[in-house]
Amino acid sequence: MKGITMTLRNWMFVLVGLVSLGLFACSEETVDNIGRDTSLNVLRTGTWKTWTVKVEGSDDPDLNITTQMLAEGETLNFDKDGAWHKKSDGADKYIYSMPESKVLVFDGVEYNIEENLVGSVTKLTMVNIQGPVTTTMIIKRGAE
């Protein structure tokens, strides 16, 4: 019985070593892609019900505004085809992509994502800074 126990223990160490080696062999790119794919899945799941765009820092005070982009009954969805849809009676379709887990290209403009999408599935805050002008988009799942 002692010989069988030693053999099992040895095989267990070998197996743990192989699994560890396999995990450490993953490139940083592979790990980043796993995070990006997870973030994309969270983004695509469900319906977003509020969308606020805030522009600040412009020399022209008329351009520093906060706008609600969705009217009553409209929603925003990110679909797997790489398009986001503003849905009401019809469906407006625009292109988006996520080159990294913390970057979203939204209607041709690159935004940095402030949240960790894996941890926060109810709110998405995106920031784009162009010189002194900061554009912040906040998209929420709930109608607050």
C-alpha positions in Angstrom: 0.0 0.0 0.0 2.9 2.3 0.8 4.2 1.9 -2.8 0.8 2.9 -4.3 0.6 6.0 -2.1 4.1 7.1 -3.1 3.2 6.6 -6.8 0.0 8.6 -6.5 1.8 11.4 -4.7 4.6 11.4 -7.4 2.0 11.5 -10.2 0.1 14.3 -8.4 3.3 16.4 -8.3 4.0 15.8 -11.9 0.4 16.7 -12.9 0.5 19.9 -10.8 3.9 20.8 -12.4 2.5 20.3 -15.9 -0.6 22.4 -15.2 1.6 25.2 -13.7 3.9 25.1 -16.6 1.0 25.3 -19.0 -0.4 28.4 -17.2 2.9 30.2 -17.1 3.5 29.5 -20.7 0.5 31.6 -21.7 1.7 34.8 -23.4 0.6 38.2 -22.1 -1.3 38.6 -25.3 -3.3 35.5 -24.6 -4.2 36.7 -21.1 -5.1 40.1 -22.5 -7.4 38.5 -25.1 -9.1 36.5 -22.4 -9.9 39.7 -20.5 -11.0 41.5 -23.6 -13.3 38.6 -24.6 -14.8 38.5 -21.1 -15.4 42.3 -21.2 -17.0 42.0 -24.7 -19.4 39.3 -23.4 -20.4 41.5 -20.5 -20.9 44.4 -22.8 -23.0 42.4 -25.2 -25.2 40.8 -22.5 -28.6 42.4 -22.0 -29.9 45.9 -22.8 -28.5 49.3 -21.8 -31.3 51.7 -20.9 -29.7 55.1 -20.2 -26.9 56.9 -22.2 -25.6 60.2 -21.1 -22.9 62.2 -22.9 -21.1 65.0 -21.0 -18.7 67.3 -22.8 -16.5 69.7 -20.7 -13.4 71.8 -21.1 -14.3 73.6 -24.3 -13.5 77.3 -24.6 -17.0 77.8 -26.0 -19.4 77.4 -23.0 -22.2 76.5 -25.4 -20.3 73.3 -26.2 -20.0 72.2 -22.6 -23.2 70.3 -22.3 -24.7 67.1 -20.9 -27.1 65.3 -23.2 -29.4 62.3 -22.6 -29.0 60.3 -25.8 -31.9 57.9 -25.4 -35.5 59.0 -25.4 -38.3 57.2 -23.5 -38.5 53.6 -24.7 -35.2 53.6 -26.5 -32.4 51.2 -25.6 -28.9 50.5 -26.7 -27.5 47.1 -27.5 -24.0 45.9 -28.4 -24.4 42.9 -30.8 -21.9 40.2 -31.7 -21.7 41.5 -35.3 -19.6 44.5 -34.2 -22.5 46.9 -34.3 -24.2 48.8 -31.6 -27.9 49.5 -32.1 -30.0 52.4 -30.7 -33.4 50.8 -30.8 -36.8 52.5 -30.8 -39.3 52.2 -33.7 -36.4 51.4 -36.1 -32.9 50.5 -35.4 -29.9 52.7 -35.9 -26.7 50.7 -36.4 -23.1 51.9 -35.7 -19.8 50.1 -35.6 -17.9 49.4 -32.4 -14.8 47.4 -31.4 -12.8 46.6 -28.3 -9.1 46.3 -29.2 -8.2 46.0 -25.5 -10.2 45.2 -22.4 -10.1 48.8 -21.2 -10.6 50.5 -24.6 -13.7 50.8 -26.7 -13.9 52.3 -30.1 -17.5 53.7 -30.2 -18.8 55.2 -33.5 -15.2 55.8 -34.7 -14.0 57.5 -31.5 -11.6 55.7 -29.0 -12.7 55.8 -25.4 -11.0 54.5 -22.3 -13.2 52.4 -20.1 -13.0 53.4 -16.4 -14.7 50.3 -14.9 -13.5 46.7 -14.9 -16.4 45.3 -16.9 -16.0 41.9 -15.4 -16.8 43.4 -12.0 -19.4 46.0 -13.0 -22.1 44.9 -15.3 -24.6 47.7 -14.6 -22.6 50.8 -15.6 -20.1 51.6 -18.3 -18.1 54.9 -18.1 -16.0 55.8 -21.2 -13.7 58.8 -21.4 -12.2 60.5 -24.5 -9.8 63.4 -24.0 -9.0 65.6 -27.0 -6.8 68.5 -25.9 -8.7 70.4 -23.2 -12.0 68.8 -24.1 -13.1 65.7 -22.2 -16.1 63.7 -23.4 -17.5 61.3 -20.9 -20.2 58.7 -21.8 -22.1 56.9 -19.1 -24.2 54.0 -20.2 -26.3 52.1 -17.6 -28.5 49.0 -17.7 -31.1 50.4 -15.3 -33.3 53.5 -16.1 -32.0 55.9 -13.4 
